[in-house]
Amino acid sequence: MNEEMFDTLLNKVSKKIQKEDTVMRNALSANLKLQVTCRFLATRDSLASLQYLYRVPKCSISKFLPDVFDAIYEALQDYITVPQKESEWQDIINEFELKWNFPSCIGAIDGKHVVIQCPSNTGSQYYNYKGTFSIVLLALVDGNYNFTCIDIGSYGSQSDGGIFAKSNLMKAIETKQLKIPENSMIVGDDAFPLKSYLMKPYPRRFQQTDREKIYNYRHCRARRIVENAFGIMASRFRVFRKPILLAPQTTMKLIKASCALHNWIRKSNSTSSISGIVPLRATQERHFIHEARQKTEELADYFIGEGAVNWQHKMIH
C-alpha cells in the first residue's frame, strides 16, 4: 500500500474512527489509529512493541483495533462481492479457461485455519487436526486471486466440508438464488462433498490411469488458486504467520478487514455496487452424486481430447 492508497483509505474510514476531544484529553487521530492498525497487520509486532513505536498505550490500541477493523471492512466490503449477474460469473469462467485451462469454473474453494491463542473456557472447539487452535476462513476465489465469497468464524475443529454444508453459499447455489451459468462448477479438494456444481479429484490409489492423473493435475492446477490467494494475503499481512493474540470476535473482524484490503489492493480503484449473499433459510439436501460423477468423467475425457494441452503428459510422468 503506497502513500496515495493510504490517504484514500483514511478518507474512507476517518469519520468512523475519529473520536471527539474531551476536557480531560485529546482524542487519538484517525491517521494514527489507521497507521497502527496497518502496522499491526503488515508485521508481526506485538501490542507491547507498537506502544513504544507510536507512543500509544497498548490498552488503548487493543480498544481501537476492533473499531478500525470494522471501519475498514465497511468501507471496502463492496470489493468482496458475490456476482449477481450471469455475465459476471461468465467473466470468471473465461478467466479460469484462459489462465488455468479449466472450463466452466466459477471459482476455487478452500478453508484456511487462522491460528489463534486458545480462548478460555472453550474446551476443544477451536482445536484443529494440526494440533493448534484456529478460526476457519472458508473462501471462494476467482481466477485472479480475489475473494468473491468468505465465511468466517467456524471453529477449527470443524471440517471444510462441514463448514461448506452450513454456509449461505451452498444454500444460495442449491436454491438457485445466484444466476450461475448452466453446467458451471466450483473446484475443491478431497475435504468437500462431490456435487454437480462442486468437483473434486479422483480418489488417490496405487494405480491410476493416465486419464485420471491428467484430470487430477488439471483440477489441482485450477484449485491451487485459492491456496495461492491465502499465501498472497499472508505474505502481505504477516500477522497471519503466528498465533493471533486477540479475542475470537476481534480476530474475525481482523480477517474480514484483511480480505477486504487484499481485494482492494489487487483491484486498485475499481468499484462495485453488488451486494453479497444474504442469509437464507436452510433447504433440504439434494443428492447430485450421479450427475457429479458423470460431469467428472466428461471433464476427464475433455482433458485428454479436445481440451488437451501439449505439456500435461510431462507433468504426470
C-alpha positions as CSV (number, residue, x, y, z in Angstrom):
1,M,0.0,0.0,0.0
2,N,1.6,3.3,-1.1
3,E,1.0,6.7,0.4
4,E,-1.7,7.6,-2.0
5,M,-3.7,4.5,-1.2
6,F,-3.2,5.0,2.5
7,D,-4.7,8.6,2.1
8,T,-7.6,7.2,0.1
9,L,-8.3,4.6,2.8
10,L,-8.0,7.2,5.5
11,N,-10.6,9.3,3.8
12,K,-13.0,6.3,3.7
13,V,-12.7,5.4,7.4
14,S,-11.8,8.6,9.3
15,K,-15.4,9.6,10.1
16,K,-16.0,6.2,11.7
17,I,-12.9,6.0,13.8
18,Q,-12.2,9.6,14.8
19,K,-13.4,10.5,18.3
20,E,-14.1,13.9,19.8
21,D,-11.7,15.6,22.2
22,T,-12.8,15.8,25.8
23,V,-11.9,18.2,28.7
24,M,-9.6,15.5,30.1
25,R,-7.6,14.7,27.0
26,N,-7.3,15.0,23.2
27,A,-8.6,12.0,21.2
28,L,-6.2,9.9,19.1
29,S,-6.3,11.0,15.5
30,A,-7.8,8.7,12.8
31,N,-4.5,8.9,10.9
32,L,-2.6,7.5,13.9
33,K,-5.2,4.7,14.5
34,L,-5.0,3.6,10.9
35,Q,-1.2,3.7,10.9
36,V,-1.1,1.5,14.0
37,T,-3.7,-0.9,12.5
38,C,-1.9,-1.3,9.2
39,R,1.4,-1.8,11.0
40,F,-0.1,-4.5,13.2
41,L,-1.5,-6.3,10.1
42,A,1.6,-5.9,7.9
43,T,4.1,-7.0,10.6
44,R,4.2,-9.4,13.5
45,D,4.7,-6.7,16.0
46,S,3.0,-7.2,19.4
47,L,0.9,-4.6,21.0
48,A,3.7,-4.1,23.5
49,S,6.2,-3.1,20.8
50,L,3.6,-0.9,19.0
51,Q,3.0,1.1,22.1
52,Y,6.7,2.2,22.2
53,L,6.9,2.7,18.4
54,Y,3.8,5.0,18.3
55,R,3.7,6.2,22.0
56,V,0.2,4.9,22.5
57,P,-0.6,2.6,25.4
58,K,-1.3,-1.0,24.4
59,C,-4.6,-0.9,26.3
60,S,-5.7,2.0,24.0
61,I,-4.5,0.0,20.9
62,S,-6.5,-3.0,22.0
63,K,-9.6,-0.9,22.4
64,F,-9.5,0.9,19.0
65,L,-8.3,-2.0,16.8
66,P,-11.8,-3.7,16.6
67,D,-13.3,-0.3,15.6
68,V,-10.7,0.2,12.9
69,F,-11.2,-3.3,11.6
70,D,-14.9,-2.7,11.3
71,A,-14.5,0.6,9.6
72,I,-12.1,-0.9,7.0
73,Y,-14.5,-3.7,6.2
74,E,-17.5,-1.4,6.0
75,A,-15.6,0.9,3.7
76,L,-14.3,-1.8,1.4
77,Q,-16.9,-4.5,1.6
78,D,-18.0,-3.7,-2.0
79,Y,-14.7,-5.2,-3.1
80,I,-15.7,-8.6,-1.8
81,T,-18.9,-9.3,-3.7
82,V,-20.7,-12.4,-4.9
83,P,-21.6,-11.9,-8.6
84,Q,-25.3,-11.5,-9.0
85,K,-25.4,-11.4,-12.8
86,E,-24.7,-14.2,-15.2
87,S,-22.3,-12.1,-17.2
88,E,-20.2,-11.5,-14.1
89,W,-20.0,-15.3,-13.5
90,Q,-19.1,-15.7,-17.2
91,D,-16.2,-13.3,-16.8
92,I,-14.8,-15.6,-14.1
93,I,-15.3,-18.7,-16.2
94,N,-13.5,-17.0,-19.1
95,E,-10.6,-16.1,-16.7
96,F,-10.2,-19.7,-15.5
97,E,-10.3,-21.0,-19.0
98,L,-7.8,-18.5,-20.4
99,K,-5.3,-18.6,-17.4
100,W,-5.7,-22.0,-15.9
101,N,-7.1,-24.2,-18.7
102,F,-10.2,-25.3,-16.8
103,P,-13.6,-24.9,-18.5
104,S,-16.8,-23.7,-16.8
105,C,-15.2,-22.9,-13.5
106,I,-16.7,-20.2,-11.4
107,G,-14.2,-20.4,-8.5
108,A,-11.9,-22.4,-6.3
109,I,-12.9,-23.1,-2.7
110,D,-10.9,-24.0,0.4
111,G,-10.6,-23.3,4.1
112,K,-7.7,-21.6,5.9
113,H,-7.0,-22.2,9.6
114,V,-6.1,-18.8,11.1
115,V,-4.1,-19.8,14.2
116,I,-5.1,-18.1,17.5
117,Q,-4.3,-18.3,21.1
118,C,-6.6,-20.7,22.9
119,P,-9.6,-18.8,24.2
120,S,-10.5,-19.5,27.8
121,N,-13.4,-21.9,28.6
122,T,-13.8,-23.2,25.1
123,G,-12.6,-26.8,25.5
124,S,-11.6,-28.4,22.2
125,Q,-13.9,-26.3,20.0
126,Y,-11.1,-24.4,18.4
127,Y,-8.6,-27.3,18.4
128,N,-7.8,-28.5,14.9
129,Y,-6.3,-31.5,13.3
130,K,-2.9,-29.7,13.0
131,G,-2.7,-29.6,16.8
132,T,-3.3,-25.8,17.0
133,F,-6.3,-23.6,17.9
134,S,-7.8,-21.8,15.0
135,I,-10.7,-20.0,13.4
136,V,-11.6,-21.1,9.8
137,L,-11.8,-18.8,6.8
138,L,-13.7,-20.5,4.1
139,A,-13.3,-18.7,0.8
140,L,-14.3,-18.8,-2.8
141,V,-11.7,-17.3,-5.1
142,D,-11.8,-16.1,-8.7
143,G,-9.1,-16.7,-11.3
144,N,-7.2,-13.6,-10.3
145,Y,-6.8,-14.5,-6.6
146,N,-9.6,-12.2,-5.5
147,F,-12.1,-13.4,-2.8
148,T,-15.7,-13.5,-4.1
149,C,-17.3,-15.0,-1.0
150,I,-16.0,-15.5,2.5
151,D,-17.3,-17.4,5.5
152,I,-15.5,-16.6,8.8
153,G,-15.9,-17.8,12.4
154,S,-16.3,-21.5,12.3
155,Y,-14.4,-23.5,14.9
156,G,-11.1,-25.1,13.9
157,S,-12.4,-28.5,15.0
158,Q,-14.9,-28.5,12.0
159,S,-14.0,-29.8,8.6
160,D,-14.1,-27.7,5.4
161,G,-16.9,-29.9,4.0
162,G,-19.0,-29.5,7.1
163,I,-18.5,-25.7,7.1
164,F,-19.5,-25.5,3.5
165,A,-22.6,-27.6,4.1
166,K,-23.8,-25.0,6.6
167,S,-22.7,-22.0,4.5
168,N,-25.0,-19.5,2.8
169,L,-23.1,-20.0,-0.4
170,M,-24.2,-23.7,-0.7
171,K,-27.7,-22.8,0.2
172,A,-27.7,-20.0,-2.4
173,I,-26.4,-22.3,-5.1
174,E,-28.8,-25.1,-4.4
175,T,-31.8,-22.8,-4.2
176,K,-30.7,-21.1,-7.4
177,Q,-30.5,-17.7,-5.7
178,L,-27.4,-16.9,-7.8
179,K,-27.6,-16.6,-11.6
180,I,-24.8,-19.1,-12.2
181,P,-24.5,-20.3,-15.8
182,E,-25.7,-23.9,-16.6
183,N,-23.1,-26.7,-16.1
184,S,-20.6,-24.4,-14.3
185,M,-18.7,-25.7,-11.3
186,I,-16.5,-24.9,-8.3
187,V,-13.3,-26.8,-7.8
188,G,-12.3,-28.1,-4.3
189,D,-10.1,-30.7,-2.6
190,D,-11.0,-34.1,-1.1
191,A,-12.5,-32.4,2.0
192,F,-15.5,-31.2,0.1
193,P,-18.5,-33.3,-1.0
194,L,-18.9,-34.2,-4.6
195,K,-21.8,-32.4,-6.2
196,S,-22.9,-31.5,-9.7
197,Y,-21.6,-27.9,-9.1
198,L,-18.6,-28.9,-6.9
199,M,-15.8,-31.0,-8.5
200,K,-13.1,-32.9,-6.5
201,P,-10.2,-35.0,-7.7
202,Y,-10.3,-38.7,-8.4
203,P,-9.5,-40.7,-5.2
204,R,-5.9,-41.4,-4.7
205,R,-5.0,-45.0,-5.2
206,F,-1.9,-47.1,-6.0
207,Q,-2.7,-47.4,-9.7
208,Q,-4.3,-44.6,-11.6
209,T,-4.9,-44.4,-15.3
210,D,-3.2,-41.6,-17.3
211,R,-6.7,-40.2,-17.9
212,E,-7.3,-39.9,-14.1
213,K,-3.8,-38.5,-13.5
214,I,-4.4,-35.8,-16.1
215,Y,-7.7,-34.9,-14.7
216,N,-6.3,-34.6,-11.2
217,Y,-3.4,-32.5,-12.4
218,R,-5.7,-30.1,-14.3
219,H,-8.1,-30.0,-11.4
220,C,-5.2,-29.2,-9.0
221,R,-3.9,-26.5,-11.3
222,A,-7.2,-24.7,-11.1
223,R,-7.8,-25.4,-7.4
224,R,-4.4,-24.1,-6.2
225,I,-5.6,-20.5,-7.0
226,V,-7.4,-20.4,-3.6
227,E,-4.3,-21.6,-1.8
228,N,-2.2,-19.0,-3.6
229,A,-4.7,-16.3,-2.6
230,F,-4.2,-17.3,1.1
231,G,-0.5,-17.2,0.6
232,I,-0.5,-13.8,-1.0
233,M,-2.7,-12.4,1.8
234,A,-0.4,-14.0,4.5
235,S,2.7,-12.5,2.8
236,R,1.1,-9.1,2.7
237,F,-0.3,-9.3,6.2
238,R,2.3,-11.1,8.3
239,V,0.0,-11.1,11.3
240,F,-1.2,-14.4,9.9
241,R,2.2,-16.1,10.3
242,K,2.0,-16.6,14.0
243,P,-0.9,-17.1,16.6
244,I,-3.1,-14.1,16.8
245,L,-3.3,-12.9,20.4
246,L,-6.7,-11.3,20.2
247,A,-10.2,-12.4,21.3
248,P,-12.0,-14.6,18.7
249,Q,-14.5,-11.9,17.9
250,T,-11.8,-9.3,17.3
251,T,-9.8,-11.9,15.2
252,M,-12.9,-12.4,13.0
253,K,-13.0,-8.7,12.4
254,L,-9.3,-8.7,11.6
255,I,-9.8,-11.5,9.0
256,K,-12.7,-9.7,7.3
257,A,-10.7,-6.4,7.1
258,S,-7.7,-8.3,5.7
259,C,-9.7,-10.0,3.0
260,A,-11.3,-6.6,2.0
261,L,-7.9,-4.9,1.9
262,H,-6.5,-7.8,-0.1
263,N,-9.2,-7.4,-2.8
264,W,-9.0,-3.6,-2.7
265,I,-5.2,-3.5,-3.2
266,R,-5.5,-6.1,-6.1
267,K,-8.4,-4.3,-7.8
268,S,-6.9,-0.9,-7.2
269,N,-9.6,1.8,-7.6
270,S,-12.2,-0.4,-9.4
271,T,-15.6,-0.1,-7.8
272,S,-18.5,-2.4,-7.3
273,S,-22.1,-2.0,-6.1
274,I,-23.1,-5.6,-5.9
275,S,-24.1,-6.9,-2.5
276,G,-23.0,-10.1,-1.0
277,I,-25.0,-13.2,-0.1
278,V,-27.8,-12.6,2.4
279,P,-28.7,-15.2,5.0
280,L,-31.0,-17.9,3.6
281,R,-33.2,-20.5,5.1
282,A,-31.9,-24.0,5.2
283,T,-33.1,-26.2,2.4
284,Q,-33.5,-29.9,2.1
285,E,-30.2,-31.5,0.9
286,R,-30.2,-32.7,-2.6
287,H,-28.1,-35.6,-3.9
288,F,-26.1,-34.9,-7.0
289,I,-23.6,-37.8,-6.8
290,H,-24.6,-39.5,-10.1
291,E,-24.7,-36.2,-12.0
292,A,-21.4,-35.1,-10.4
293,R,-19.6,-38.3,-11.3
294,Q,-20.9,-38.0,-14.9
295,K,-19.6,-34.5,-15.1
296,T,-16.2,-35.6,-13.7
297,E,-16.0,-38.3,-16.4
298,E,-16.9,-35.8,-19.1
299,L,-14.1,-33.4,-17.9
300,A,-11.6,-36.2,-17.8
301,D,-12.5,-37.1,-21.5
302,Y,-12.2,-33.4,-22.4
303,F,-8.8,-33.1,-20.9
304,I,-7.4,-36.0,-22.9
305,G,-9.3,-35.0,-26.1
306,E,-10.4,-31.5,-27.3
307,G,-9.1,-29.7,-24.2
308,A,-5.7,-31.4,-24.1
309,V,-2.6,-29.2,-23.7
310,N,0.8,-30.4,-25.0
311,W,2.6,-30.2,-21.6
312,Q,0.1,-32.2,-19.5
313,H,1.6,-35.6,-20.1
314,K,5.1,-34.4,-19.0
315,M,3.6,-33.3,-15.6
316,I,2.2,-36.7,-14.7
317,H,5.3,-38.7,-15.5
